[in-house]
Amino acid sequence: MLNQTATTPESPQINSSTKASQELSTIELAQALAERLTITPDKWHQLKSNRPARAREQAAAALVFLLKDRPEEALARLQQAASWLDRSVSAPPCPDHGLRSAHATRSSK
């Protein structure tokens, strides 16, 4: 007789990541998501103009603030996320490049 394992809605198999997520609080899950979606300094040049990535980063931060009962902060992040998606904001220039060009301008005077 074959030993078959079937996954049905009545008896779902739970994998290790699902078990881990069940042990975390809702805020901890939101914080983990926000950390994962945060654009790190080493990825900033690559993702600074990536509208979906920037919107995801802001929306995840908004969720954390909302769960911490800080609706004003959440709303600001949600509005920023929407602005990335509706193209009403753009990435600022790179701070390092701005410093270099300002320094070069001063040096050439």
N, C-alpha and C positions, 0 to 999 in steps of 0.2 A: 504494500500500500504506500502511495506517495504521501509525504508529509508536506502539505501546502499551507502557507501562511497567507491568508487573505485579509486585506484591509477593507473594512466596511464602515459605513457611518456609525454603526453601533459600537464597533471595537477598533478605533483607529490606532495604528502603531505610533508611538511617540518616540521621535529621535532625540538625540542628546541635546541639540540646540533648542528644541521645544521644551525639554525638561529644564534647561538652564533659564530660559525666558520665564518659565512659570515660577522660578525661585526669586526673580527680581521684582521689585516694585514697579509700578507704572512709571513713576518719575525716573527711576534708574534706567528703565528701557528707553524712555524718551531722551535721557542724557546720553546714553550709549549711541543712539541714532544720531543725535546732534553732533557728537564727537566724530562719528564715522563720516558724516556729511560736511564737516568743517573743512574749508579749503586751507590747507597748511601753507606756510611760507614757501616751501619747496615746490608746491604745485600752483602757486598764485599766478605766475606768468602763463601757465598752460590753461588755467581755468578762469582767469579774471573776467573774460568776456563770454563765458559759457552761461547763457541765461538760465537754462534748466538747472545747472549745478548751483548757481547763485541763489535761485529761487528755493531749491531744496534745502540749502544751508539755512536760509532765513526762516522757512516754514518749520523746520525741525527746532530751531531756536525758539520760535513762537510757541510751539507745543510745550516745551520745557517751562517757559514763563507762564503759560496758561495753567499748567498743572501745579505750579507753585503759587497760584492765586495772585498773579501779577498781570491782570488783563491789559493794562495800558502798555506794558512792555510787549506783550503778545501781539496786540493790535499793531504796534509800530513795525514789528518784524513781519507780520502778515501783509501789511501795506507795502513793505519793501519787497517782499516776495512777489506780490502782484505787479509791482513796478518793473521788476526784472522781466516778468512774463509779457507785460504789455508794451515793453520797450521804452518806457518813459524814463528809465535811468540807464546810465552807461558806466562802465568801469572807470575809476579814476586813473590817472597816469601812475606809473610805477614810482614809488617814493625814491627808490635808489636812482632811477634815471633822472628824476627832477633835481636831485642833489648834485648829480654829476654835471648836468647841463648848467645849473646855477654856478657851480664851482668853476666850470670851464669859462663861463661868461665873465666871472670876476677875475679869473687868471689872465684873460686876454685883454683886460683893460689896462 
